[in-house]
Every structure is written in C-alpha cells, then in structure tokens.
Amino acid sequence: MFRRIRDLREDNDLTQKQVARQLNCSQQVYSNYELGQRDIPTDILIKLSKIYNVSADYILELSDNPNMQK
C-alpha cells in the first residue's frame, strides 16, 4: 500500500508537500504514510482515492484495477 501511494503521487508529478497540503497534514506526516511508518486513517484514504481518481481497494492493494466502481 505504501509503495502504491508513492507511485500514484509520482505518476501524477506531485510532491509530498503538494499532496500533504490537499490532505491538510504536514509533509512529514504524509512522508510517514509513504514509508509505512504511520497507518493511513480512513478519511485520508478516501481523500487519496479522490485525489488520484482510483478506488480505495486499489490503494489498499486489494485490487490491481485502479478504476473506481460506479
């Protein structure tokens, strides 16, 4: 999961600081999410899903299909 959020961020040409700003958290907190040093709260998972327009299951690595279910 942690590698996937880093890959999504990099694929979208965003910095950790830019994503952290959208999540209303510090760059350090977001960095800890990417490093797996901090669990990602549900509300942050939902926000990440919306930022990248992918399903939460994709971020959680429960699915390899990034498409959001309609």
Secondary structure as the mmCIF struct_conf table of DSSP 4:
data_model
#
loop_
_struct_conf.conf_type_id
_struct_conf.id
_struct_conf.beg_label_comp_id
_struct_conf.beg_label_asym_id
_struct_conf.beg_label_seq_id
_struct_conf.end_label_comp_id
_struct_conf.end_label_asym_id
_struct_conf.end_label_seq_id
HELX_RH_AL_P HELX_RH_AL_P1 PHE A 2 ASP A 11
TURN_TY1_P TURN_TY1_P1 ASN A 12 ASP A 13
HELX_RH_AL_P HELX_RH_AL_P2 GLN A 16 LEU A 23
TURN_TY1_P TURN_TY1_P2 ASN A 24 ASN A 24
BEND BEND1 CYS A 25 CYS A 25
HELX_RH_AL_P HELX_RH_AL_P3 GLN A 27 LEU A 35
TURN_TY1_P TURN_TY1_P3 GLY A 36 GLY A 36
BEND BEND2 GLN A 37 ARG A 38
HELX_LH_PP_P HELX_LH_PP_P1 ASP A 39 PRO A 41
HELX_RH_AL_P HELX_RH_AL_P4 THR A 42 TYR A 52
TURN_TY1_P TURN_TY1_P4 ASN A 53 ASN A 53
HELX_RH_AL_P HELX_RH_AL_P5 ALA A 56 ILE A 59
TURN_TY1_P TURN_TY1_P5 LEU A 60 GLU A 61
BEND BEND3 LEU A 62 LEU A 62
BEND BEND4 ASP A 64 ASP A 64
HELX_LH_PP_P HELX_LH_PP_P2 ASN A 67 GLN A 69
#
